[in-house]
Amino acid sequence: MAFAVGVINFLLTFSCFCGLALSIYAYTVELQASVNENYEAMCDISEHMSCSKVFTSQYGKGFGFIGKLLGEKSPLNVPNSLVGIMAYSLLATLAQSNSLFITKMSYVLVLVSNLFSLYFAYILYFVLYDFCVVCVSTYVVNFLNMCLTLLKLKKLDKAAKVDSKKKRK
């Protein structure tokens, strides 16, 4: 039992580090593209396969709506990649705990991440008419994190029920 949860923790942490690397890369591309209009990122493959186009769009900051709601200069209107850096760092940290409560909090975080993945996939395809390799990779990481966190949650919940039954006897 403990070994299986340990493996899940390792895989979840590894997945978070992949998401973290993608988010750092996205932030770097966004910074470079904002400073140098001739900057061409490795992920800029063609006119309709351009991550820098996506990262520098109105949807690349504040989820595309924070600036409209709170103002462009709001401290919450940060690049989405920075939110990704914080979220993946937090999830990697939380993954080290085998607390049922912490794992439930982690699951809420990955569910929200996946809802934003769906939102951004819609924006990417139907609004920007673009394909962003980095973005789609983060969607895959988010989905994997959701599956791993759910698996961990089920294992911990099952272990808690077994422990509860032992204590009643």
Sequence and secondary structure as in RCSB ss.txt:
>XXXX:A:sequence
MAFAVGVINFLLTFSCFCGLALSIYAYTVELQASVNENYEAMCDISEHMSCSKVFTSQYGKGFGFIGKLLGEKSP
LNVPNSLVGIMAYSLLATLAQSNSLFITKMSYVLVLVSNLFSLYFAYILYFVLYDFCVVCVSTYVVNFLNMCLTL
LKLKKLDKAAKVDSKKKRK
>XXXX:A:secstr
 HHHHHHHHHHHHHHHHHHHHHHHHHHHHHHHHHH TT   TTEEETTEEHHHHHTSGGGBGGGTHHHHH TT T
T  BHHHHHHHHHHHHHHHTT   HHHHHHHHHHHHHHHHHHHHHHHIIIIIS    HHHHHHHHHHHHHHHHHH
HHHHHHHHHHHHHHHHHH 
